[in-house]
């Protein structure tokens, strides 16, 4: 009898331990790593707050936020992919999507997205753009914010000099000269010559030259006559109407120059609104669209969206999709775009009260809704799209310094894109 009781006690202990282990496993947290490719004083707090909300709703999932500074983000993502050390979920720039889908680094999301009851809320245009950016037409990314290139102007500095806000390119360049006051350490413009400069330069080239398509009859048109004229004009401002340090300035430096009043104008996009608003009151700055092209046409760079992706190496695809759904929900998309000042990708966010109090967004929507506006789609489906932009940065700096002509610079830029086009056409 004693042996029987001992056996029963032992069995109970074994079962108890088994149930205990099962419960522990059930309660064990899943760890996800989220990368943000453009952290900042506005973006980072928004993402961290959203991730905290997600973890409160999903106590079995822990999410680590990692901000990758924009100036080195593409390089670090590329290294992570090459070394199989990618995060689980990340935000990426649309220009990277073709390359990453072609490499098989990110997961297709068609099945999950198509069965999502909120899928219809997303702009068809931006979802179609995401599909078109992939090498096989699949949906690899869920866009959460859209953008438009703009010129940011310090209206207070214009008012001091009694200068009208420019509406033409001639007025823009005249204003740059008139607003330069070297005795006060004030410049009419700040050039972005460092990281991200050549991608941003394309926006001005498109708007100034009236470029409608990067390729016509299978030949890159980036080095056209008016494009060369534009780069010459921009280069002529360097170290005359701009600071000498602009040759290596990244986004942070140009935004800082604008916010401090050192530069009266910069070119960027709606995304720096949050940074400006944190430093300057609304009555001292505004966003204006790029002027009409020298040809008289209204051409602007197409969608420059960012999107959430799941990397192929993740061990937790279901939890990744759950996180993406939360971040791309109405609440997530609204919170991010309200703070950063960009265009939400969901129709239901238009109902939010903050949309009525966003003059820069209204101006962007009014501009893009004008009859005749041509939105020039990025050639981000080309494998050389992002790498060529990076390769051209030192050449642009050489052009600013006077060591290379605008024609030579654009010939090299066009050649880099042409290589990707020919490769794509061959496939």
C-alpha positions in Angstrom: 0.0 0.0 0.0 2.8 2.3 0.9 4.4 1.7 -2.5 1.1 2.5 -4.2 0.8 5.8 -2.4 4.4 6.7 -3.3 3.7 5.9 -6.9 0.5 8.1 -6.9 2.3 11.0 -5.2 5.1 10.7 -7.8 2.6 10.7 -10.7 0.8 13.8 -9.3 4.1 15.6 -9.0 5.1 14.7 -12.6 1.7 15.9 -13.9 1.9 19.0 -11.8 5.3 19.8 -13.3 4.0 19.1 -16.8 1.1 21.4 -16.4 3.3 24.0 -14.8 5.7 23.9 -17.7 2.8 24.0 -20.2 1.5 27.1 -18.5 4.9 28.7 -18.5 5.3 28.1 -22.2 1.9 29.6 -22.8 2.8 32.7 -20.9 6.3 33.0 -22.4 6.6 36.3 -24.3 7.3 36.4 -28.0 10.1 38.9 -28.7 9.8 41.1 -31.8 12.3 43.7 -33.0 11.0 46.7 -34.9 13.3 49.0 -36.9 12.4 52.6 -37.8 14.4 53.8 -40.7 13.9 57.5 -39.9 13.9 58.2 -36.2 13.6 61.7 -34.8 12.3 63.9 -32.0 8.8 63.6 -33.5 8.8 60.1 -35.0 10.4 58.1 -32.3 8.0 59.1 -29.4 5.1 58.3 -31.7 6.3 54.9 -32.5 7.3 54.1 -28.9 3.8 55.2 -27.7 2.1 53.0 -30.3 4.3 50.0 -29.4 3.5 50.5 -25.7 -0.2 50.4 -26.5 0.3 47.3 -28.6 2.2 45.5 -25.8 -0.5 46.5 -23.3 -3.1 44.9 -25.5 -0.9 41.9 -26.2 1.0 41.1 -23.0 2.5 37.9 -24.5 4.3 40.0 -27.2 7.3 42.2 -26.4 8.5 44.6 -29.1 11.9 46.3 -29.0 12.1 49.6 -30.9 15.3 50.3 -32.7 15.8 53.7 -34.5 18.2 53.5 -37.4 19.4 57.1 -38.3 18.3 57.9 -41.8 21.8 58.9 -43.1 23.0 55.3 -42.6 19.7 53.4 -42.7 19.9 51.9 -46.2 23.4 50.7 -45.5 22.5 49.1 -42.2 19.4 47.4 -43.6 21.5 46.0 -46.5 24.1 44.7 -44.1 21.4 43.1 -41.9 19.9 41.3 -45.0 23.3 40.1 -46.2 24.2 38.7 -42.7 20.7 37.3 -41.9 20.4 39.6 -39.0 17.2 41.4 -39.9 14.6 42.6 -37.5 11.1 41.0 -37.5 9.1 44.1 -38.6 10.4 47.4 -40.0 9.5 50.6 -41.7 11.1 51.0 -45.1 11.2 53.7 -47.7 9.4 52.9 -50.9 12.6 53.2 -53.0 13.9 50.1 -51.3 11.0 47.8 -51.9 11.9 46.5 -55.3 15.4 45.5 -54.2 14.3 43.8 -51.0 11.4 41.9 -52.6 13.8 40.7 -55.4 16.3 39.5 -52.9 13.5 37.5 -51.1 14.3 39.4 -47.9 10.7 40.3 -47.1 7.5 38.3 -47.0 4.6 38.8 -49.4 1.4 39.9 -47.6 -1.3 39.4 -50.1 -3.1 36.6 -48.3 -3.2 38.5 -44.9 -4.1 41.8 -46.5 -6.8 40.5 -48.7 -8.5 38.8 -45.8 -8.2 41.9 -43.5 -11.6 43.6 -43.0 -9.9 47.0 -43.0 -8.1 46.5 -46.4 -10.7 48.6 -48.2 -9.8 51.7 -46.1 -6.4 52.0 -47.8 -5.9 54.2 -50.8 -6.1 52.1 -53.9 -3.4 54.3 -55.4 -0.8 53.7 -52.8 -1.5 49.9 -52.6 -1.2 49.6 -56.3 2.0 51.6 -56.1 3.3 49.1 -53.6 2.4 46.2 -55.8 4.0 47.9 -58.9 7.2 48.5 -56.9 7.7 44.8 -56.4 9.4 42.7 -59.0 6.5 40.2 -59.2 3.5 42.5 -58.6 2.8 41.0 -55.1 2.1 43.1 -52.0 5.2 43.0 -49.8 4.5 46.2 -47.8 1.6 48.1 -46.1 2.1 51.8 -46.7 1.2 54.0 -43.7 2.2 57.5 -44.7 2.4 59.3 -48.0 4.3 62.5 -48.9 4.7 65.4 -51.3 7.9 67.4 -52.0 7.5 71.1 -50.9 9.5 74.2 -50.4 9.4 75.4 -46.8 9.6 79.1 -46.4 10.1 81.4 -43.4 7.2 83.7 -43.9 8.5 86.0 -41.1 11.8 86.6 -42.9 10.0 87.3 -46.2 7.8 89.8 -44.4 10.8 91.6 -42.9 12.2 92.1 -46.4 8.8 92.8 -47.9 9.3 90.0 -50.4 6.4 88.1 -51.9 6.3 84.3 -51.4 7.6 82.9 -54.8 5.2 81.3 -57.3 7.6 80.9 -60.2 11.2 79.6 -60.4 12.5 83.0 -61.3 10.9 84.5 -58.2 12.4 81.6 -56.1 15.9 82.3 -57.2 15.5 86.0 -56.9 14.2 85.5 -53.3 17.2 83.4 -52.4 19.5 86.2 -53.4 17.4 89.0 -51.8 17.1 87.1 -48.5 20.8 86.5 -48.2 22.3 88.8 -45.6 25.9 87.7 -44.8 26.3 90.4 -42.1 23.5 88.7 -40.2 24.7 85.2 -40.9 21.4 84.6 -42.9 21.1 82.8 -46.2 18.3 82.7 -48.6 18.5 78.9 -49.0 20.1 75.8 -47.5 21.3 73.0 -49.9 21.2 69.4 -48.8 24.5 68.2 -50.1 25.0 65.1 -47.9 23.0 62.0 -47.2 19.7 61.9 -49.2 20.7 64.9 -51.3 20.5 63.3 -54.8 17.1 61.7 -54.2 15.8 65.1 -53.1 17.5 66.8 -56.0 15.3 64.7 -58.4 12.2 66.4 -57.0 13.5 69.8 -58.1 14.6 68.5 -61.5 11.1 67.1 -62.2 9.4 70.3 -61.1 11.8 72.6 -63.0 12.2 70.7 -66.2 8.7 69.2 -66.6 10.1 65.7 -66.8 7.2 63.3 -67.1 8.9 60.0 -67.3 12.4 58.9 -66.5 12.6 56.9 -69.7 11.3 57.6 -73.2 12.0 55.2 -76.0 14.1 53.1 -73.6 16.5 56.0 -72.9 16.9 57.8 -69.6 15.8 61.5 -69.8 17.3 62.7 -66.5 20.1 64.6 -68.3 17.9 66.7 -70.4 18.7 70.4 -71.1 16.4 71.9 -68.5 17.5 69.4 -65.9 21.1 70.5 -66.5 20.0 74.2 -66.2 18.4 73.5 -62.8 21.4 71.7 -61.4 23.6 74.6 -62.6 21.4 77.1 -60.9 21.3 75.2 -57.6 25.1 74.7 -57.7 25.6 78.5 -58.3 24.0 79.2 -55.0 26.4 77.2 -53.0 28.7 79.2 -50.7 27.2 82.4 -52.1 23.6 82.3 -51.0 24.1 79.2 -48.8 26.5 78.2 -46.1 29.8 76.5 -47.0 28.9 73.6 -44.7 25.9 72.7 -46.9 28.1 70.6 -49.1 27.9 67.8 -46.5 24.6 68.7 -44.9 22.0 66.0 -44.3 18.4 66.5 -43.5 19.0 67.3 -39.9 21.4 70.1 -40.7 19.1 71.8 -43.3 16.1 71.5 -41.0 18.1 73.1 -38.2 19.2 75.9 -40.4 15.6 76.6 -41.4 14.2 76.4 -37.9 16.9 78.7 -36.5 16.3 81.3 -39.2 19.8 80.8 -40.7 18.1 79.7 -44.0 15.0 81.4 -45.3 14.0 78.4 -47.5 14.7 74.7 -47.8 13.4 71.9 -50.0 12.2 68.8 -48.4 8.7 67.3 -48.0 5.7 67.4 -45.6 7.5 65.1 -43.2 9.5 67.9 -41.6 6.4 69.8 -40.5 6.5 68.3 -37.0 10.2 69.4 -36.5 9.4 72.9 -37.6 6.3 73.2 -35.5 8.2 72.1 -32.4 10.5 75.2 -32.8 8.6 77.8 -34.8 5.0 79.1 -34.5 2.7 78.5 -37.4 2.7 82.2 -38.4 6.4 82.1 -39.2 6.6 79.3 -41.7 4.6 77.5 -44.4 4.9 74.9 -47.1 4.5 75.9 -50.8 4.4 73.7 -53.8 7.3 73.6 -56.3 6.6 76.2 -59.1 5.4 75.1 -62.5 8.0 73.8 -64.8 9.8 76.1 -67.3 7.7 74.4 -69.9 4.6 75.6 -68.1 3.5 72.2 -67.0 2.8 71.1 -63.4 5.0 68.1 -62.7 5.8 66.7 -59.3 7.5 63.6 -57.9 5.1 60.8 -57.3 4.3 59.1 -54.1 7.1 58.9 -51.6 5.5 56.6 -49.1 6.9 54.5 -46.2 5.5 51.1 -45.4 5.7 48.3 -42.9 7.3 45.0 -43.9 7.9 41.6 -42.3 11.3 40.2 -42.9 11.6 36.6 -44.2 13.9 35.5 -41.4 11.3 36.1 -38.6 10.4 33.2 -36.4 7.0 34.8 -35.5 5.1 35.7 -38.7 1.7 35.6 -37.0 2.8 38.0 -34.3 4.4 40.2 -36.9 1.2 40.5 -38.9 -0.7 41.3 -35.6 1.8 44.1 -35.0 1.5 45.4 -38.6 -2.3 45.5 -38.3 -2.1 47.6 -35.2 0.5 50.0 -36.6 -1.5 50.3 -39.8 -4.9 50.6 -38.1 -6.9 53.9 -38.3 -5.5 54.8 -34.8 -1.9 54.0 -35.8 -2.0 55.8 -39.2 -3.7 58.8 -37.7 -1.4 59.2 -34.7 1.8 59.0 -36.9 0.6 61.3 -39.6 -0.8 63.9 -37.2 2.5 64.1 -35.4 4.7 64.0 -38.5 2.5 66.1 -40.7 2.2 63.8 -43.7 -0.6 62.3 -45.8 -2.4 59.3 -44.2 -2.9 56.3 -46.5 -6.3 55.4 -45.0 -9.6 57.0 -46.1 -11.1 56.8 -42.7 -8.4 59.1 -41.2 -9.9 61.9 -43.2 -12.6 62.0 -40.5 -10.2 62.9 -37.8 -10.4 66.5 -36.4 -6.7 67.2 -36.8 -7.0 67.0 -40.6 -9.1 70.2 -40.5 -6.3 72.0 -38.7 -3.4 71.0 -41.0 -2.9 73.8 -43.6 0.2 72.2 -45.1 -1.8 69.0 -45.8 -4.7 71.0 -47.3 -2.2 72.9 -49.5 -0.7 69.6 -50.7 -4.1 68.1 -51.5 -5.2 71.3 -53.3 -2.1 71.2 -55.4 -2.3 67.5 -56.4 -6.0 67.8 -57.2 -5.4 70.6 -59.8 -6.3 69.7 -63.3 -3.3 68.9 -65.4 -0.9 68.0 -62.5 1.4 65.2 -63.6 2.6 62.9 -60.8 5.9 61.3 -62.0 6.2 57.9 -60.5 9.6 57.0 -59.1 11.5 54.3 -61.0 12.0 52.5 -57.7 11.3 49.1 -59.4 14.8 49.3 -60.9 17.5 47.4 -58.9 19.9 50.4 -59.3 17.4 53.1 -58.2 18.6 53.5 -54.6 22.2 52.5 -55.2 22.6 55.1 -57.9 21.2 57.8 -55.7 23.8 56.9 -53.1 26.6 56.7 -55.6 25.8 60.2 -56.9 26.2 62.0 -53.6 30.0 62.5 -53.8 29.6 63.5 -57.5 26.9 66.1 -56.5 29.3 67.4 -53.9 32.0 67.7 -56.5 29.5 69.6 -58.7 28.8 72.0 -55.9 32.5 72.5 -55.4 33.0 73.3 -59.1 35.0 70.2 -59.9 32.3 68.6 -62.1 29.8 70.2 -64.6 26.1 69.7 -64.1 26.0 67.9 -67.5 28.7 65.5 -66.4 26.9 64.9 -63.1 23.6 64.2 -64.8 25.1 62.0 -67.5 26.5 59.8 -64.7 23.2 59.8 -62.9 21.3 58.9 -66.1 23.8 56.1 -66.8 23.3 54.5 -63.4 19.5 54.5 -63.9 19.9 53.3 -67.5 21.8 50.2 -66.2 18.9 49.3 -64.0 16.4 49.9 -66.8 18.2 47.7 -69.3 18.5 44.9 -66.7 14.8 45.2 -65.9 13.8 45.2 -69.6 16.0 42.1 -70.2 14.1 40.2 -67.5 
